[in-house]
Amino acid sequence: MSISFEIPERILQERDMLKSVADGMMRPTSRYFDEHEHERPRDYMNFMWPILRDQQARAQQKTASDAPKREGPGIAYLRLVMLAEQLSWGDVGMYLCLPSPLLAGSAIEAVGTKEQKLKFLQRFAEGDEPRWGAMAMTEPGAGSDTSSLQTMAVLDPATNEWVLTGEKIFCTNGKLALEDSDGLAVVWATIDRSAGRAGMKPFIVPAGTPGVKIGKVEKKHGIRVSDTAAIVLDHARIPFDNILGSPDVVKKDGGTAGFKGLMSTFDASRPLVAATAIGVGRAALEFLKETLAQEGITIPYGKAKHELTAIERDVIEMEAQLKAAWLLTLRAATMLDQGIQNSLEASMAKAKAGKVTTLLTQKVVEILGPMGYSREWLAEKWMRDAKISDLYEGTGQINLLIVARRILGYSSKELQ
């Protein structure tokens, strides 16, 4: 596989626009929304909605078109990771508040049929009011171990409806999607508990569905403007066609067919999470270099390592590690654009970016000293925001397990 390191002109123009949003709307209000947890950045949301809505409308037109597909690889995922990195440089919590399908869209694209993609993503291509999507997987008793999923979906043959019962926790934008807008959530449930992971299926649950309510909204260490909510499903009824993909339970390949649908979702979403981490890391590193420059300290890149000071070596090492994470992320996104399986690369990018940014932001605070730890600067906030990138969408440890299994050829039972 070849990767061009030339960024397409169209993406460069979009990045310039996104940088103006990050500079003008996100960074100046970053501290305010961190201090006022769960208050909505309405100006930012309303500004971004028509832009993202129109982009979704164009994507819908392409999906619906029967015209021959353009030859050669696309740039859709490359654009998304560029957007995620740049807006996370502005404020990662506000980035997560983007009015768009986000993780729900990744699931629909990965598992849904063409008709379902057109139907369920249409709501993000119309209307004057912002809308959000969310994905609900984690449960009180099922985090990284998805085989312990308890939420049930039972088909009622009398009405031809699915009846969902269970509780989901830690749903990013759960409240925004289901209570504050005409959005939707992709809820993972089992239709056959005896089938294990093969019985796992994703269901579209629209806002306003009877039997669905928002539970606890978490108070968090970082990304505090973004809501992270529990979703309670009490015999929630949805149409039969709201199951993504086939309702058949296929027990071949070790009974992992349903689980593979979930993993396909993560293959698309993990490079985006990696990009958000890199945006936070870049913000912290750039601030550190600017602050050092004000004190007359510039980084002499041409010197041998033994001639550098400890701080100079730290800065160069941080830059190298952040660049390595970024290149892994670009590779994972480019493989998606080329239609190449990227499960290994997506997990590599996610694990690397999460760890690098967590350690990098801690080092930045350390070098800046007491002022880095104070709330006068954003450095301590970036340190808090960074840690989540090593936790959600699969912890760093889980992703390293996935990498090891893929490289060594072991199953999840053989290597735990």
C-alpha positions as CSV (number, residue, x, y, z in Angstrom):
1,M,0.0,0.0,0.0
2,S,1.3,3.4,-0.9
3,I,0.6,6.6,1.0
4,S,1.1,10.1,-0.5
5,F,2.3,12.6,2.1
6,E,0.9,15.4,0.0
7,I,-2.3,16.7,1.6
8,P,-5.0,17.3,-1.0
9,E,-5.6,21.0,-1.7
10,R,-9.3,20.6,-0.7
11,I,-8.3,19.4,2.7
12,L,-5.8,22.2,3.2
13,Q,-8.5,24.7,2.5
14,E,-10.8,23.0,5.0
15,R,-8.1,23.0,7.6
16,D,-7.6,26.7,7.2
17,M,-11.3,27.2,7.9
18,L,-11.2,24.8,10.9
19,K,-8.2,26.6,12.3
20,S,-10.1,29.9,12.3
21,V,-12.9,28.1,14.2
22,A,-10.5,26.6,16.7
23,D,-8.7,30.0,17.1
24,G,-11.7,32.2,17.2
25,M,-14.5,30.2,18.8
26,M,-13.0,27.3,20.7
27,R,-9.7,28.3,22.3
28,P,-11.0,31.6,23.8
29,T,-13.9,29.8,25.5
30,S,-12.1,26.6,26.4
31,R,-11.5,27.6,30.1
32,Y,-15.1,28.9,30.5
33,F,-16.7,25.7,29.4
34,D,-14.3,23.6,31.4
35,E,-15.4,25.6,34.5
36,H,-19.1,25.4,33.6
37,E,-19.5,21.7,33.0
38,H,-22.3,20.6,30.7
39,E,-23.2,24.2,29.6
40,R,-23.7,24.1,25.9
41,P,-21.3,26.0,23.5
42,R,-24.3,27.1,21.5
43,D,-22.5,29.6,19.2
44,Y,-20.1,27.0,18.1
45,M,-22.8,24.3,17.7
46,N,-25.0,26.6,15.6
47,F,-22.1,27.7,13.5
48,M,-20.9,24.2,12.7
49,W,-24.3,22.7,12.1
50,P,-25.0,24.0,8.6
51,I,-21.5,23.2,7.5
52,L,-21.7,19.6,8.7
53,R,-25.4,19.2,7.6
54,D,-24.5,20.2,4.0
55,Q,-21.5,17.8,4.0
56,Q,-23.8,15.0,5.1
57,A,-26.3,16.0,2.4
58,R,-23.6,15.6,-0.2
59,A,-22.6,12.3,1.2
60,Q,-26.2,11.1,1.1
61,Q,-26.4,12.1,-2.5
62,K,-23.3,10.0,-3.3
63,T,-24.7,7.0,-1.4
64,A,-28.0,7.3,-3.3
65,S,-26.4,7.7,-6.7
66,D,-26.2,4.8,-9.1
67,A,-23.4,6.5,-11.0
68,P,-20.1,4.6,-11.3
69,K,-17.8,5.3,-8.4
70,R,-14.8,7.4,-8.9
71,E,-11.7,5.4,-9.6
72,G,-8.9,5.4,-7.1
73,P,-8.9,5.9,-3.3
74,G,-11.1,8.5,-1.7
75,I,-10.2,11.0,1.1
76,A,-13.3,10.8,3.3
77,Y,-11.6,9.4,6.4
78,L,-8.5,11.4,5.9
79,R,-10.7,14.5,6.0
80,L,-12.3,13.3,9.2
81,V,-9.1,12.7,11.0
82,M,-7.8,16.1,9.9
83,L,-11.0,17.7,11.2
84,A,-10.8,15.9,14.5
85,E,-7.1,16.8,15.0
86,Q,-7.6,20.5,14.2
87,L,-10.7,21.0,16.3
88,S,-9.3,19.0,19.2
89,W,-6.4,21.4,19.1
90,G,-9.0,24.1,19.8
91,D,-10.8,22.1,22.5
92,V,-11.4,18.4,22.4
93,G,-14.6,18.5,24.6
94,M,-16.1,21.0,22.2
95,Y,-15.1,18.9,19.2
96,L,-17.0,16.0,20.7
97,C,-20.1,18.3,20.8
98,L,-20.1,18.5,17.0
99,P,-23.6,18.2,15.8
100,S,-23.2,15.1,13.6
101,P,-23.6,11.3,13.7
102,L,-20.1,10.8,15.0
103,L,-19.9,7.3,16.6
104,A,-23.4,6.4,15.6
105,G,-22.5,7.3,12.0
106,S,-19.5,5.0,12.2
107,A,-21.7,2.1,13.3
108,I,-24.3,2.8,10.6
109,E,-21.6,3.0,7.9
110,A,-19.9,-0.2,9.1
111,V,-22.9,-2.4,9.6
112,G,-25.9,-0.9,7.9
113,T,-27.3,-1.6,4.4
114,K,-27.3,1.1,1.7
115,E,-31.0,1.7,2.4
116,Q,-30.3,2.0,6.2
117,K,-27.5,4.5,5.6
118,L,-29.8,6.6,3.5
119,K,-32.7,6.4,6.0
120,F,-31.0,6.9,9.3
121,L,-28.4,9.4,8.3
122,Q,-30.9,11.6,6.5
123,R,-31.8,13.4,9.7
124,F,-28.2,14.8,9.8
125,A,-28.7,16.2,6.3
126,E,-31.7,18.4,7.0
127,G,-33.3,20.9,9.4
128,D,-32.3,24.1,11.0
129,E,-31.6,22.8,14.5
130,P,-28.4,20.8,15.3
131,R,-28.7,17.1,15.8
132,W,-26.4,14.5,17.4
133,G,-25.7,10.8,17.2
134,A,-24.4,8.6,20.0
135,M,-23.4,5.0,20.4
136,A,-24.4,2.9,23.5
137,M,-22.2,-0.1,24.2
138,T,-20.8,0.0,27.7
139,E,-22.9,-1.4,30.6
140,P,-22.5,-1.5,34.4
141,G,-21.3,-5.1,34.0
142,A,-19.9,-5.0,30.5
143,G,-17.0,-2.7,29.7
144,S,-14.1,-4.1,27.7
145,D,-15.7,-7.5,28.0
146,T,-18.4,-7.1,25.5
147,S,-19.4,-10.8,25.8
148,S,-21.0,-9.9,29.1
149,L,-23.6,-7.7,27.4
150,Q,-26.9,-7.9,29.3
151,T,-29.2,-5.5,27.3
152,M,-31.8,-7.6,25.5
153,A,-33.7,-7.1,22.3
154,V,-36.8,-9.3,21.9
155,L,-38.9,-9.4,18.8
156,D,-42.6,-8.9,19.4
157,P,-44.3,-10.9,16.5
158,A,-47.7,-9.3,17.2
159,T,-46.4,-5.8,16.3
160,N,-43.2,-6.7,14.5
161,E,-41.2,-4.5,16.8
162,W,-38.0,-5.0,18.8
163,V,-38.4,-4.5,22.5
164,L,-35.1,-3.3,24.2
165,T,-34.5,-3.5,27.9
166,G,-31.3,-2.7,29.7
167,E,-29.0,0.1,30.8
168,K,-26.0,1.7,29.0
169,I,-23.4,3.9,30.7
170,F,-20.7,6.3,29.6
171,C,-22.4,7.2,26.3
172,T,-20.7,10.2,24.7
173,N,-23.3,12.8,23.7
174,G,-26.1,10.5,24.9
175,K,-28.1,13.3,26.4
176,L,-27.5,15.6,23.3
177,A,-28.6,12.8,21.0
178,L,-31.7,11.6,22.7
179,E,-33.0,14.4,24.9
180,D,-31.7,17.7,23.5
181,S,-32.3,17.1,19.8
182,D,-34.0,15.0,17.2
183,G,-31.0,12.7,17.1
184,L,-30.5,8.9,17.5
185,A,-28.3,6.4,19.3
186,V,-27.0,3.1,18.1
187,V,-27.6,0.7,20.9
188,W,-25.9,-2.7,21.0
189,A,-28.0,-5.5,22.5
190,T,-28.2,-9.3,22.3
191,I,-31.0,-11.1,20.6
192,D,-29.8,-14.5,21.7
193,R,-27.8,-14.6,24.9
194,S,-26.9,-18.3,24.4
195,A,-25.1,-17.4,21.1
196,G,-22.6,-15.2,22.9
197,R,-21.0,-12.5,20.7
198,A,-22.8,-13.9,17.6
199,G,-26.1,-12.7,19.2
200,M,-24.9,-9.0,19.5
201,K,-26.7,-6.6,17.2
202,P,-26.9,-2.8,16.8
203,F,-30.2,-1.1,16.9
204,I,-31.2,2.4,15.9
205,V,-33.1,4.1,18.8
206,P,-34.4,7.6,17.7
207,A,-34.9,10.5,20.1
208,G,-38.4,10.5,21.6
209,T,-38.7,6.7,21.7
210,P,-41.1,5.7,24.6
211,G,-39.3,3.8,27.3
212,V,-36.0,5.5,26.8
213,K,-34.7,8.0,29.4
214,I,-31.4,9.6,30.3
215,G,-30.0,8.5,33.6
216,K,-26.9,9.9,35.3
217,V,-24.9,12.5,33.4
218,E,-21.3,12.1,34.6
219,K,-19.1,14.8,36.2
220,K,-15.7,14.2,34.7
221,H,-12.0,14.8,35.1
222,G,-11.7,16.1,31.5
223,I,-13.7,16.9,28.3
224,R,-16.1,18.4,30.7
225,V,-18.2,20.3,28.1
226,S,-19.1,17.0,26.5
227,D,-22.0,15.1,28.1
228,T,-21.3,11.4,29.1
229,A,-24.6,9.9,30.0
230,A,-26.4,6.7,31.1
231,I,-29.3,5.5,28.9
232,V,-32.0,3.5,30.4
233,L,-34.2,1.3,28.1
234,D,-37.4,0.0,29.8
235,H,-39.2,-2.1,27.2
236,A,-38.4,0.5,24.5
237,R,-40.1,-0.4,21.2
238,I,-38.6,0.3,17.9
239,P,-39.6,-0.8,14.4
240,F,-38.2,-4.2,13.1
241,D,-36.2,-2.4,10.4
242,N,-34.2,-0.5,13.0
243,I,-31.9,-3.4,13.4
244,L,-28.7,-2.6,11.5
245,G,-27.8,-5.4,9.1
246,S,-29.3,-8.9,9.3
247,P,-31.3,-10.1,12.3
248,D,-30.0,-13.7,11.7
249,V,-27.7,-15.1,14.3
250,V,-24.7,-16.6,12.5
251,K,-22.6,-18.9,14.7
252,K,-19.9,-19.7,12.2
253,D,-16.3,-18.4,12.6
254,G,-16.4,-19.3,16.3
255,G,-19.7,-17.4,16.8
256,T,-18.2,-13.9,16.4
257,A,-20.3,-12.6,13.5
258,G,-22.1,-10.0,15.6
259,F,-18.9,-9.1,17.4
260,K,-17.2,-8.4,14.0
261,G,-19.9,-5.8,13.3
262,L,-18.8,-4.0,16.5
263,M,-15.2,-4.3,15.6
264,S,-15.8,-2.8,12.2
265,T,-17.3,0.2,13.9
266,F,-14.1,0.6,16.0
267,D,-11.9,0.3,12.9
268,A,-13.5,3.5,11.7
269,S,-13.7,5.3,15.1
270,R,-10.4,4.5,16.6
271,P,-8.3,6.6,14.1
272,L,-10.6,9.5,14.9
273,V,-10.0,9.1,18.7
274,A,-6.3,8.9,18.0
275,A,-6.6,12.2,16.0
276,T,-8.3,13.9,18.9
277,A,-5.5,12.9,21.2
278,I,-2.9,14.2,18.8
279,G,-4.7,17.5,18.6
280,V,-4.6,17.9,22.4
281,G,-0.9,16.9,22.4
282,R,0.0,19.4,19.7
283,A,-1.8,22.2,21.6
284,A,0.2,21.4,24.7
285,L,3.5,21.0,22.9
286,E,3.1,24.2,20.9
287,F,2.3,26.2,24.0
288,L,5.3,24.8,25.8
289,K,7.6,25.8,22.9
290,E,6.1,29.3,22.8
291,T,6.6,29.7,26.5
292,L,10.2,28.5,26.4
293,A,10.9,30.9,23.5
294,Q,9.6,33.8,25.6
295,E,12.3,32.8,28.1
296,G,15.0,32.7,25.4
297,I,15.0,28.9,25.0
298,T,14.8,27.6,21.5
299,I,15.3,24.0,20.4
300,P,18.6,23.5,18.6
301,Y,17.6,20.6,16.3
302,G,21.0,20.3,14.6
303,K,22.9,19.5,17.8
304,A,24.0,16.0,18.8
305,K,21.8,14.5,21.6
306,H,24.6,14.6,24.2
307,E,25.0,18.4,23.6
308,L,21.3,19.1,24.5
309,T,19.9,20.1,27.8
310,A,17.4,17.9,29.5
311,I,14.5,20.1,28.5
312,E,15.7,20.2,24.9
313,R,15.9,16.5,24.7
314,D,12.4,16.2,26.3
315,V,10.9,18.5,23.7
316,I,12.5,16.7,20.8
317,E,11.4,13.3,22.1
318,M,7.9,14.5,22.6
319,E,7.8,15.9,19.0
320,A,9.1,12.6,17.7
321,Q,6.6,10.5,19.6
322,L,3.7,12.7,18.6
323,K,4.7,12.5,14.9
324,A,4.9,8.8,15.1
325,A,1.4,8.6,16.5
326,W,0.2,11.0,13.7
327,L,1.7,8.9,11.0
328,L,0.1,5.7,12.4
329,T,-3.2,7.6,12.4
330,L,-2.8,8.7,8.8
331,R,-2.0,5.2,7.8
332,A,-5.1,3.8,9.5
333,A,-7.3,6.4,7.9
334,T,-5.8,6.0,4.4
335,M,-6.3,2.2,4.6
336,L,-10.0,2.9,5.2
337,D,-10.2,5.2,2.3
338,Q,-8.6,2.5,0.1
339,G,-11.0,-0.2,1.3
340,I,-8.2,-2.1,3.1
341,Q,-8.8,-4.0,6.4
342,N,-7.3,-1.8,9.1
343,S,-8.1,-3.4,12.4
344,L,-4.5,-3.8,13.4
345,E,-3.5,-0.3,12.3
346,A,-6.5,1.3,13.9
347,S,-5.6,-0.2,17.3
348,M,-2.0,0.7,16.9
349,A,-2.9,4.3,16.2
350,K,-5.3,4.5,19.1
351,A,-2.9,2.8,21.6
352,K,0.1,4.9,20.5
353,A,-1.8,8.2,20.5
354,G,-3.5,7.7,23.8
355,K,-0.3,6.8,25.6
356,V,1.9,9.5,23.9
357,T,-0.6,12.3,24.6
358,T,-1.1,11.3,28.2
359,L,2.6,11.2,28.9
360,L,3.3,14.3,26.8
361,T,0.8,16.6,28.6
362,Q,2.1,15.4,31.9
363,K,5.6,16.3,30.9
364,V,4.5,19.7,29.6
365,V,3.0,20.5,33.0
366,E,6.1,19.3,34.7
367,I,8.4,21.5,32.6
368,L,6.2,24.5,33.1
369,G,6.3,24.1,36.8
370,P,3.7,25.7,39.2
371,M,2.2,27.8,36.4
372,G,1.7,24.7,34.3
373,Y,-0.3,23.3,37.2
374,S,-2.3,26.5,37.8
375,R,-5.6,27.1,36.1
376,E,-4.3,30.4,34.7
377,W,-2.9,28.5,31.8
378,L,-4.6,25.7,29.8
379,A,-1.8,23.2,30.3
380,E,-3.4,21.5,33.2
381,K,-6.7,21.2,31.3
382,W,-4.9,19.6,28.4
383,M,-3.4,17.1,30.8
384,R,-6.9,16.3,32.1
385,D,-8.4,16.1,28.7
386,A,-5.7,13.8,27.4
387,K,-6.3,10.9,29.7
388,I,-9.7,9.9,28.2
389,S,-8.0,9.2,24.9
390,D,-6.3,6.2,26.6
391,L,-9.6,4.9,28.0
392,Y,-12.5,5.2,25.7
393,E,-13.0,3.3,22.4
394,G,-11.1,0.5,24.0
395,T,-8.5,1.1,26.7
396,G,-4.8,1.2,25.8
397,Q,-4.4,-2.3,27.3
398,I,-7.2,-3.7,25.2
399,N,-5.8,-2.2,22.0
400,L,-2.4,-3.6,22.7
401,L,-3.9,-7.0,23.2
402,I,-5.6,-6.6,19.8
403,V,-2.3,-5.6,18.2
404,A,-0.5,-8.6,19.8
405,R,-3.3,-11.1,18.7
406,R,-3.2,-9.7,15.1
407,I,0.5,-9.9,14.8
408,L,1.0,-13.3,16.5
409,G,-2.2,-14.9,15.1
410,Y,-3.7,-15.7,18.5
411,S,-7.4,-15.7,19.3
412,S,-8.9,-13.8,22.3
413,K,-9.1,-17.1,24.2
414,E,-5.4,-17.9,23.5
415,L,-4.1,-14.5,24.5
416,Q,-5.9,-12.6,27.3
